[in-house]
Amino acid sequence: MTRITSYCQTCTVKNCIMLKSFGEDHGVYKPFKHHYEFKKGELIFREGDEINGIYFIQSGVIKLEMNADSERPFILRLIGPGQTMGHRFLSYTGLQPYSATAVEDSRICFIELGFFKNLYQKNELLQEEIRKIFLREIRATEVKLLQIAQQTVREKVAGILVHLADTYNYKQTGLGIRVHIDRQEMADLAGTTKEQVSRILADFEKEQLIRFRAKHFKFISVDKLRQLAEKQAAFMEENQEIDA
């Protein structure tokens, strides 16, 4: 971890909850805001650590993991610029529910917890942004459980590709994305095996849904893969409506 200099007024992350909540009034929290750079593979915090502040990702990609009974940790998801860690201070334990590790060189803003709690209590916009984060996490957890219980391997891998495209801000008109996770980590995200991931990726390339070489995905048919990944979820929601 290396301390660096960064300024809100020049930050390219426009969906940061601090900018949304305080606008141009950066001076309110500037003295309590620190900026760090984490190298690829560096641990940011560990599951069970006491929450001591709020982390805002400025650049890079972070993987969130939980310990499991198996030899490998369970990867919950990847998060990127504009997303937040440490907001679980609102929980009764006050402990980090997962470990966070830099997948690639990443820059992170950090605000001390005591000061952030004071800001949170006084700013209704900030309270609303934190509520939105919790709601998104609940939905992401529901989708993850559905994937594990109901989806085929093909649907799971499609979902991971969509997740990568969203995390790395894939643009179909660009040069593609170079991801920094390997096939085993993709398998951990999908809840399957490395061999199955490699096989499905090869199938998707034959079907022209993706075009890739190693970790460089030159083309991703995001809309078609999203339809495939969400097919089971749509089916479940339709059945719930019928039962109601």
Summary of the structure (lengths in Angstrom):
residues: 244
radius of gyration: 19.0
end to end distance: 51.8
largest distance: 55.6
contacts: 699
relative contact order: 0.13
helix: 46%
strand: 23%
